[in-house]
Amino acid sequence: MQKFILRPSSKNQVTIPKPVRQALGVDPKDPIAVVIDDEGKVSLEPARLLSISELKGILPPLGRPTSPDFSAEIREAMEEHAQQIVDRLNQR
C-alpha cells in the first residue's frame, strides 16, 4: 500500500500525485469524484459523466396540466395580460 501526504494550498487546493492519477486512470482535466462513505472514509474515483440518454428518467415527470383545455387557459391569461398593458398605456 502507498500513502501520500497532501498539503492544501491557501485556496484549499491539492495536487493529486502522478501515481494516484495513474492508479485512477485519469488524464489532466478528467473529473475525479471525492466519495465520503457512511463511516467517514474518503476515497477518490474517476467521475463518469453521464450521456443525455443515461440521464433520461432520472427526474420524475412534471405531470400533465390539470385543465382539459390548457391551451385555452394560456390564451386567456395572455389576453388578460395584454389588456392590462393596454389599460396602463391608455392611462398615460
VOKELUM-595580 format. One record per residue (C-alpha): residue number from 1; residue in three letters; y, x, z. Coordinates in Angstrom, 1 decimal, decimal comma. Each point is the difference from the previous one (the first is absolute). Layout:
N
(NUM ALA (Y X Z))
...
This chain:
92
(1 MET (0,0 0,0 0,0))
(2 GLN (3,5 1,2 -0,8))
(3 LYS (3,1 -0,9 2,0))
(4 PHE (3,6 0,3 -1,1))
(5 ILE (3,0 0,0 2,2))
(6 LEU (3,0 -1,6 -1,7))
(7 ARG (3,6 0,1 1,3))
(8 PRO (2,3 -2,9 -1,0))
(9 SER (3,3 1,0 -1,5))
(10 SER (3,3 -1,3 1,4))
(11 LYS (-0,6 -3,0 -2,3))
(12 ASN (-3,5 -0,5 1,4))
(13 GLN (-1,6 1,1 -3,2))
(14 VAL (-3,1 2,2 -0,2))
(15 THR (-1,5 2,1 -2,8))
(16 ILE (-3,6 -0,8 -0,6))
(17 PRO (-1,9 3,3 -0,3))
(18 LYS (-1,7 0,7 -3,4))
(19 PRO (-3,5 -0,1 1,5))
(20 VAL (0,7 -3,5 1,3))
(21 ARG (1,4 -1,2 -3,3))
(22 GLN (-3,1 1,5 -1,8))
(23 ALA (-2,4 -1,7 2,4))
(24 LEU (1,8 -3,3 -0,6))
(25 GLY (-0,1 0,7 -3,8))
(26 VAL (3,7 -0,7 -0,4))
(27 ASP (2,6 1,6 -2,2))
(28 PRO (3,7 0,4 0,7))
(29 LYS (1,8 -3,4 -0,1))
(30 ASP (-3,3 -1,8 0,6))
(31 PRO (0,3 -2,6 2,8))
(32 ILE (-1,8 0,7 3,3))
(33 ALA (-0,8 -2,7 2,5))
(34 VAL (0,3 0,7 3,7))
(35 VAL (-2,5 -2,2 1,9))
(36 ILE (0,0 -0,6 3,7))
(37 ASP (-3,2 -1,7 1,2))
(38 ASP (-0,4 -2,4 3,0))
(39 GLU (-0,6 3,0 2,3))
(40 GLY (3,1 1,8 -1,1))
(41 LYS (-1,7 2,6 -2,1))
(42 VAL (2,2 1,1 -3,0))
(43 SER (-1,5 1,0 -3,3))
(44 LEU (1,2 0,6 -3,5))
(45 GLU (-1,5 -1,4 -3,2))
(46 PRO (1,0 -0,3 -3,6))
(47 ALA (2,0 -3,2 -0,5))
(48 ARG (-1,3 -1,9 -3,0))
(49 LEU (2,6 -2,0 -1,8))
(50 LEU (-1,2 -3,5 -1,0))
(51 SER (0,3 -1,3 -3,5))
(52 ILE (1,5 -3,4 -0,8))
(53 SER (-3,4 -1,5 -0,5))
(54 GLU (-1,2 1,3 3,4))
(55 LEU (3,1 -1,6 1,6))
(56 LYS (-0,8 -3,4 -1,4))
(57 GLY (-1,0 -2,4 2,7))
(58 ILE (1,2 2,2 2,9))
(59 LEU (2,7 -2,6 0,9))
(60 PRO (-0,7 -3,6 0,6))
(61 PRO (1,1 -2,4 -2,7))
(62 LEU (3,5 -1,4 0,5))
(63 GLY (-1,2 -3,5 -0,4))
(64 ARG (1,0 -2,8 -2,4))
(65 PRO (3,2 -2,0 0,2))
(66 THR (-0,5 -3,1 2,1))
(67 SER (2,0 -2,2 -2,3))
(68 PRO (-1,8 -1,5 -3,0))
(69 ASP (3,1 0,6 -2,1))
(70 PHE (1,3 3,4 1,2))
(71 SER (1,9 0,6 -3,3))
(72 ALA (2,0 -3,2 0,5))
(73 GLU (0,9 1,1 3,5))
(74 ILE (1,2 3,4 -1,3))
(75 ARG (2,0 -1,7 -2,7))
(76 GLU (1,6 -2,4 2,5))
(77 ALA (0,9 2,8 2,3))
(78 MET (1,6 1,9 -2,9))
(79 GLU (2,0 -3,0 -1,0))
(80 GLU (1,2 -0,5 3,6))
(81 HIS (1,1 3,6 0,2))
(82 ALA (1,7 -0,2 -3,4))
(83 GLN (1,9 -3,1 1,2))
(84 GLN (1,1 1,8 3,2))
(85 ILE (1,4 2,9 -2,1))
(86 VAL (1,9 -2,5 -2,3))
(87 ASP (1,4 -1,8 3,1))
(88 ARG (1,2 3,3 1,4))
(89 LEU (1,7 1,0 -3,3))
(90 ASN (1,7 -3,5 -0,2))
(91 GLN (1,4 0,5 3,5))
(92 ARG (2,0 3,0 -1,1))
